[in-house]
Amino acid sequence: MISGENYLSEEIQKIFGGSLGFITKWKQAFLLSGIKALRLSHQGRIPFLNSEQKSTVINWLKSKNY
């Protein structure tokens, strides 16, 4: 496992890609709060379609000859 404490932001950028600003933001969050700062907190949104509507759309798409 790679520990962010032992790498410069530029080295992390070379390994994973992304902007230096993005890497610095998350590295600082990790150093301040540990691994819990990196956990996804977004819970998603309420679906636009209900289960029945979603099933109807999927079945309709499957019936097409694309």
DSSP file (Angstrom, degrees, kcal/mol; ACC not computed):
  #  RESIDUE AA STRUCTURE BP1 BP2  ACC     N-H-->O    O-->H-N    N-H-->O    O-->H-N    TCO  KAPPA ALPHA  PHI   PSI    X-CA   Y-CA   Z-CA
    1    1 A M              0   0    0      0, 0.0     2,-0.5     0, 0.0     0, 0.0   0.000 360.0 360.0 360.0 145.4    0.0    0.0    0.0
    2    2 A I        -     0   0    0      2,-0.0     2,-0.6     3,-0.0     5,-0.0  -0.794 360.0-149.2 -93.1 125.6    1.2    3.5   -0.8
    3    3 A S    >   -     0   0    0     -2,-0.5     3,-1.5     1,-0.1     4,-0.2  -0.852   5.3-149.2 -94.9 123.3    1.4    5.9    2.2
    4    4 A G  G >  S+     0   0    0     -2,-0.6     3,-0.9     1,-0.3    -1,-0.1   0.690  91.7  70.3 -64.5 -18.9    0.7    9.5    1.2
    5    5 A E  G 3  S+     0   0    0      1,-0.2    -1,-0.3     3,-0.0    -3,-0.0   0.747  98.0  48.9 -71.3 -22.2    3.0   10.7    4.0
    6    6 A N  G <  S+     0   0    0     -3,-1.5     2,-0.4     2,-0.1    -1,-0.2   0.397 102.7  71.5 -99.1   2.1    6.1    9.4    2.2
    7    7 A Y  S <  S-     0   0    0     -3,-0.9     2,-0.2    -4,-0.2    -5,-0.0  -0.924  74.9-125.6-122.9 143.4    5.4   10.9   -1.2
    8    8 A L     >  -     0   0    0     -2,-0.4     4,-2.2     1,-0.1     3,-0.5  -0.496  33.5-112.2 -75.0 155.4    5.5   14.4   -2.6
    9    9 A S  H  > S+     0   0    0      1,-0.2     4,-2.3     2,-0.2     5,-0.1   0.867 119.3  56.2 -57.4 -36.7    2.3   15.6   -4.3
   10   10 A E  H  > S+     0   0    0      2,-0.2     4,-1.7     1,-0.2    -1,-0.2   0.861 106.9  49.2 -64.3 -35.8    4.2   15.6   -7.6
   11   11 A E  H  > S+     0   0    0     -3,-0.5     4,-1.7     2,-0.2    -2,-0.2   0.895 110.5  49.9 -70.5 -40.0    5.2   11.9   -7.2
   12   12 A I  H  X S+     0   0    0     -4,-2.2     4,-2.9     1,-0.2     5,-0.5   0.893 108.1  54.7 -63.8 -38.9    1.6   11.0   -6.4
   13   13 A Q  H  X S+     0   0    0     -4,-2.3     4,-2.4     1,-0.2    -1,-0.2   0.902 107.1  50.0 -60.9 -41.8    0.5   12.9   -9.5
   14   14 A K  H  < S+     0   0    0     -4,-1.7    -1,-0.2     2,-0.2    -2,-0.2   0.861 115.4  43.7 -65.2 -35.0    2.9   10.8  -11.6
   15   15 A I  H  < S+     0   0    0     -4,-1.7    -2,-0.2     1,-0.1    -1,-0.2   0.941 133.5  13.9 -75.4 -49.1    1.5    7.5  -10.1
   16   16 A F  H  < S-     0   0    0     -4,-2.9    -3,-0.2     1,-0.3    -2,-0.2   0.613  94.5-135.6-106.8 -15.8   -2.2    8.3  -10.2
   17   17 A G     <  +     0   0    0     -4,-2.4    -1,-0.3    -5,-0.5    -2,-0.1  -0.381  50.3 115.2  82.4-171.5   -2.7   11.3  -12.5
   18   18 A G  S    S-     0   0    0     -2,-0.1    -1,-0.1    -4,-0.1     2,-0.1  -0.130  70.6 -57.2  92.4 167.3   -4.9   14.2  -11.5
   19   19 A S     >  -     0   0    0      1,-0.1     4,-2.2    -2,-0.1     5,-0.2  -0.445  40.2-121.8 -82.3 156.0   -4.1   17.8  -10.8
   20   20 A L  H  > S+     0   0    0      1,-0.2     4,-2.9     2,-0.2     5,-0.2   0.866 114.0  56.0 -63.4 -35.7   -1.8   18.9   -8.1
   21   21 A G  H  > S+     0   0    0      2,-0.2     4,-2.2     1,-0.2    -1,-0.2   0.917 108.5  46.7 -61.4 -43.9   -4.6   20.9   -6.5
   22   22 A F  H  > S+     0   0    0      2,-0.2     4,-2.0     1,-0.2     5,-0.2   0.924 114.8  46.3 -63.1 -46.2   -6.8   17.8   -6.3
   23   23 A I  H  X S+     0   0    0     -4,-2.2     4,-2.6     1,-0.2     5,-0.2   0.917 112.5  50.0 -64.8 -44.1   -4.0   15.7   -4.8
   24   24 A T  H  X S+     0   0    0     -4,-2.9     4,-2.5     1,-0.2     5,-0.2   0.907 108.9  53.1 -61.3 -42.7   -3.0   18.4   -2.3
   25   25 A K  H  X S+     0   0    0     -4,-2.2     4,-1.8    -5,-0.2    -1,-0.2   0.936 115.3  38.6 -57.9 -49.7   -6.6   18.8   -1.1
   26   26 A W  H  X S+     0   0    0     -4,-2.0     4,-2.2     2,-0.2    -1,-0.2   0.822 113.7  54.9 -76.2 -30.9   -7.1   15.0   -0.4
   27   27 A K  H  X S+     0   0    0     -4,-2.6     4,-2.6    -5,-0.2    -2,-0.2   0.927 110.1  47.2 -65.6 -43.9   -3.6   14.6    1.0
   28   28 A Q  H  X S+     0   0    0     -4,-2.5     4,-2.2     2,-0.2     5,-0.2   0.902 110.7  52.0 -63.5 -40.7   -4.2   17.4    3.5
   29   29 A A  H  X S+     0   0    0     -4,-1.8     4,-2.6    -5,-0.2     5,-0.3   0.909 111.4  47.7 -60.9 -42.0   -7.6   15.9    4.4
   30   30 A F  H  X S+     0   0    0     -4,-2.2     4,-2.6     1,-0.2    -2,-0.2   0.924 111.7  49.0 -64.7 -45.1   -5.9   12.5    5.0
   31   31 A L  H  < S+     0   0    0     -4,-2.6    -1,-0.2     1,-0.2    -2,-0.2   0.838 118.0  41.0 -65.9 -32.3   -3.1   14.0    7.1
   32   32 A L  H  < S+     0   0    0     -4,-2.2    -2,-0.2    -5,-0.2    -1,-0.2   0.877 135.0  13.8 -80.9 -39.8   -5.6   16.0    9.2
   33   33 A S  H >< S-     0   0    0     -4,-2.6     3,-0.5     1,-0.3    -3,-0.2   0.444  94.7-135.0-122.0  -2.4   -8.3   13.3    9.6
   34   34 A G  G ><  -     0   0    0     -4,-2.6     3,-1.6    -5,-0.3     4,-0.3  -0.312  61.1 -27.4  77.8-164.0   -6.9   10.0    8.6
   35   35 A I  G >> S+     0   0    0      1,-0.3     3,-1.7     2,-0.2     4,-0.5   0.774 127.0  70.3 -61.6 -29.1   -8.5    7.4    6.4
   36   36 A K  G X4 S+     0   0    0     -3,-0.5     3,-0.7     1,-0.3    -1,-0.3   0.790  90.5  62.7 -61.6 -25.5  -12.1    8.5    7.4
   37   37 A A  G <4 S+     0   0    0     -3,-1.6    -1,-0.3     1,-0.2    -2,-0.2   0.721 101.2  52.5 -69.7 -20.3  -11.5   11.7    5.4
   38   38 A L  G <4 S+     0   0    0     -3,-1.7    -1,-0.2    -4,-0.3    -2,-0.2   0.546  83.4 109.6 -93.6  -8.6  -11.2    9.7    2.2
   39   39 A R  S << S-     0   0    0     -3,-0.7     2,-0.4    -4,-0.5    -3,-0.0  -0.413  79.9-105.6 -70.3 143.1  -14.4    7.7    2.5
   40   40 A L        +     0   0    0      1,-0.2    -1,-0.1    -2,-0.1    -2,-0.1  -0.533  37.8 176.9 -69.1 124.3  -17.2    8.5    0.1
   41   41 A S        +     0   0    0     -2,-0.4     2,-0.4    -3,-0.0    -1,-0.2   0.515  43.8 110.2-107.1  -8.3  -19.8   10.5    1.9
   42   42 A H        -     0   0    0      1,-0.1     3,-0.1     3,-0.0    -2,-0.0  -0.548  48.1-167.2 -71.1 126.0  -22.1   11.2   -1.0
   43   43 A Q        -     0   0    0     -2,-0.4    -1,-0.1     1,-0.3     2,-0.1   0.406  36.5-120.7 -94.9   1.0  -25.3    9.1   -0.6
   44   44 A G        -     0   0    0      2,-0.0    -1,-0.3     3,-0.0     2,-0.3  -0.398  30.9 -80.8  89.3-171.6  -26.6    9.6   -4.1
   45   45 A R        -     0   0    0     -2,-0.1     3,-0.1    -3,-0.1    -3,-0.0  -0.799  47.3 -80.9-127.5 170.0  -29.9   11.1   -5.1
   46   46 A I        -     0   0    0     -2,-0.3    -2,-0.0     1,-0.1     0, 0.0  -0.579  59.3-106.6 -70.3 129.4  -33.5   10.0   -5.4
   47   47 A P        -     0   0    0      0, 0.0    -1,-0.1     0, 0.0    -3,-0.0  -0.228  14.6-138.2 -60.3 146.7  -33.9    8.1   -8.7
   48   48 A F  S    S+     0   0    0     -3,-0.1     2,-0.3     2,-0.0    -2,-0.0   0.876  89.6  45.4 -70.6 -38.8  -35.7    9.8  -11.5
   49   49 A L  S    S-     0   0    0      2,-0.0     2,-0.1     4,-0.0    -1,-0.0  -0.813  81.9-130.5-106.9 145.8  -37.6    6.6  -12.4
   50   50 A N     >  -     0   0    0     -2,-0.3     4,-2.6     1,-0.1     5,-0.2  -0.346  41.2 -92.1 -81.3 176.2  -39.3    4.2  -10.0
   51   51 A S  H  > S+     0   0    0      1,-0.2     4,-2.3     2,-0.2     5,-0.2   0.881 125.8  48.9 -59.0 -42.1  -38.6    0.4  -10.4
   52   52 A E  H  > S+     0   0    0      2,-0.2     4,-2.2     1,-0.2    -1,-0.2   0.919 112.8  47.0 -65.5 -44.2  -41.5   -0.2  -12.7
   53   53 A Q  H  > S+     0   0    0      2,-0.2     4,-2.3     1,-0.2    -2,-0.2   0.905 111.8  51.2 -64.4 -41.6  -40.6    2.7  -15.0
   54   54 A K  H  X S+     0   0    0     -4,-2.6     4,-2.5     1,-0.2    -2,-0.2   0.923 110.3  49.1 -61.3 -44.6  -36.9    1.6  -15.1
   55   55 A S  H  X S+     0   0    0     -4,-2.3     4,-2.5    -5,-0.2    -1,-0.2   0.895 109.9  52.1 -61.7 -41.6  -37.9   -1.9  -16.0
   56   56 A T  H  X S+     0   0    0     -4,-2.2     4,-2.2     2,-0.2    -2,-0.2   0.914 111.0  47.0 -61.7 -44.5  -40.2   -0.7  -18.8
   57   57 A V  H  X S+     0   0    0     -4,-2.3     4,-2.6     2,-0.2    -2,-0.2   0.919 112.3  49.8 -65.1 -44.3  -37.3    1.4  -20.2
   58   58 A I  H  X S+     0   0    0     -4,-2.5     4,-2.3     1,-0.2    -2,-0.2   0.926 111.9  47.7 -61.8 -45.5  -34.9   -1.4  -20.0
   59   59 A N  H  X S+     0   0    0     -4,-2.5     4,-1.2     2,-0.2    -1,-0.2   0.887 111.6  50.7 -63.3 -39.1  -37.3   -3.8  -21.7
   60   60 A W  H  < S+     0   0    0     -4,-2.2     4,-0.5    -5,-0.2     3,-0.4   0.921 111.0  48.6 -63.6 -44.4  -38.0   -1.3  -24.5
   61   61 A L  H >< S+     0   0    0     -4,-2.6     3,-1.2     1,-0.2     5,-0.2   0.891 108.7  53.8 -63.8 -39.1  -34.3   -0.8  -25.1
   62   62 A K  H 3< S+     0   0    0     -4,-2.3    -1,-0.2     1,-0.2    -2,-0.2   0.780 102.6  59.2 -65.4 -26.3  -33.7   -4.5  -25.2
   63   63 A S  T 3< S+     0   0    0     -4,-1.2    -1,-0.2    -3,-0.4     2,-0.2   0.600  87.9  94.9 -79.7 -10.3  -36.4   -4.8  -27.9
   64   64 A K  S <  S-     0   0    0     -3,-1.2     2,-1.1    -4,-0.5    -3,-0.0  -0.538  75.8-131.6 -83.4 148.4  -34.6   -2.5  -30.3
   65   65 A N              0   0    0     -2,-0.2    -1,-0.1     1,-0.2    -3,-0.1  -0.579 360.0 360.0 -97.6  69.5  -32.2   -3.8  -33.0
   66   66 A Y              0   0    0     -2,-1.1    -1,-0.2    -5,-0.2    -4,-0.0   0.373 360.0 360.0-106.3 360.0  -29.2   -1.6  -32.4
